[in-house]
């Protein structure tokens, strides 16, 4: 039977060049992964600034062919990643009642950075719902040249 605690924790590991090395989203109480690390295949090796600066249309097109549940989990992980990197970069506060509440920010001797925090699930879900991938916000499909550079699992 699933536990009543739905608190989720998100961890991101950046290398010394501020590129995504690893990430995970999991339940605080039991450590169970939430959706695996599906998004990692799309973002590993990408810079934090690239993730923060890319428009959502890039991601909508890259994953729109997936089943609804898979697409939702990828968006959940992607919005969690952007929220965590937003706190790390100073674009978001990381305080309570924000999508990502910072718990730990540590740097290793080799220059890697670990970002850990609690995901405010309801707020992340609101960001996903606000996007919806419907393009009513004015985003346009990328050109064929841009489409060839879309993120894809490696």
HUZI-V600788 format. One record per residue. N is the residue number from 1. RES is the residue in one small letter. PSI is psi as a letter, one per 30 degrees, with the letter a starting at -180 (NA if undefined). D_LAST is the distance of its C-alpha to the last C-alpha in whole Angstrom. Layout:
BEGIN
<<N & RES & PSI & D_LAST> <N & RES & PSI & D_LAST>>
END
This chain:
BEGIN
<<1 & x & k & 35> <2 & x & k & 33> <3 & x & l & 35> <4 & x & f & 36> <5 & x & j & 34> <6 & x & g & 31> <7 & x & k & 30> <8 & x & k & 27> <9 & x & k & 25> <10 & x & k & 22> <11 & x & k & 21> <12 & x & k & 19> <13 & x & k & 19> <14 & x & k & 18> <15 & x & a & 19> <16 & x & f & 21> <17 & x & g & 20> <18 & x & h & 19> <19 & x & k & 15> <20 & x & k & 14> <21 & x & e & 14> <22 & x & l & 14> <23 & x & l & 16> <24 & x & k & 18> <25 & x & k & 20> <26 & x & l & 23> <27 & x & k & 27> <28 & x & e & 29> <29 & x & e & 32> <30 & x & f & 30> <31 & x & g & 27> <32 & x & k & 25> <33 & x & k & 21> <34 & x & j & 21> <35 & x & g & 18> <36 & x & a & 16> <37 & x & h & 13> <38 & x & e & 12> <39 & x & f & 11> <40 & x & e & 10> <41 & x & f & 6> <42 & x & f & 7> <43 & x & f & 9> <44 & x & k & 9> <45 & x & f & 10> <46 & x & k & 12> <47 & x & l & 16> <48 & x & e & 18> <49 & x & e & 20> <50 & x & e & 17> <51 & x & e & 16> <52 & x & f & 20> <53 & x & f & 21> <54 & x & k & 18> <55 & x & l & 20> <56 & x & f & 20> <57 & x & e & 20> <58 & x & e & 16> <59 & x & e & 15> <60 & x & e & 18> <61 & x & e & 16> <62 & x & f & 13> <63 & x & g & 14> <64 & x & f & 17> <65 & x & f & 17> <66 & x & l & 16> <67 & x & l & 19> <68 & x & e & 21> <69 & x & e & 21> <70 & x & e & 17> <71 & x & e & 17> <72 & x & e & 20> <73 & x & e & 18> <74 & x & e & 15> <75 & x & e & 18> <76 & x & e & 20> <77 & x & e & 17> <78 & x & e & 17> <79 & x & e & 20> <80 & x & e & 21> <81 & x & e & 19> <82 & x & e & 20> <83 & x & e & 24> <84 & x & e & 23> <85 & x & e & 22> <86 & x & e & 25> <87 & x & e & 27> <88 & x & e & 26> <89 & x & f & 26> <90 & x & g & 30> <91 & x & f & 29> <92 & x & l & 30> <93 & x & e & 33> <94 & x & g & 31> <95 & x & l & 34> <96 & x & l & 35> <97 & x & g & 35> <98 & x & l & 32> <99 & x & e & 28> <100 & x & j & 27> <101 & x & j & 30> <102 & x & k & 30> <103 & x & e & 31> <104 & x & k & 29> <105 & x & j & 28> <106 & x & k & 28> <107 & x & k & 27> <108 & x & l & 27> <109 & x & f & 29> <110 & x & g & 26> <111 & x & f & 25> <112 & x & l & 22> <113 & x & k & 23> <114 & x & k & 23> <115 & x & k & 24> <116 & x & k & 25> <117 & x & l & 27> <118 & x & k & 28> <119 & x & k & 27> <120 & x & j & 30> <121 & x & e & 28> <122 & x & e & 31> <123 & x & e & 30> <124 & x & e & 26> <125 & x & e & 27> <126 & x & e & 29> <127 & x & e & 27> <128 & x & e & 24> <129 & x & e & 28> <130 & x & e & 29> <131 & x & d & 25> <132 & x & f & 25> <133 & x & g & 23> <134 & x & f & 26> <135 & x & g & 26> <136 & x & f & 30> <137 & x & f & 30> <138 & x & f & 29> <139 & x & k & 26> <140 & x & l & 25> <141 & x & k & 22> <142 & x & l & 21> <143 & x & l & 22> <144 & x & e & 20> <145 & x & e & 19> <146 & x & e & 18> <147 & x & e & 16> <148 & x & f & 14> <149 & x & g & 13> <150 & x & k & 12> <151 & x & k & 9> <152 & x & l & 6> <153 & x & k & 4> <154 & x & NA & 0>>
END
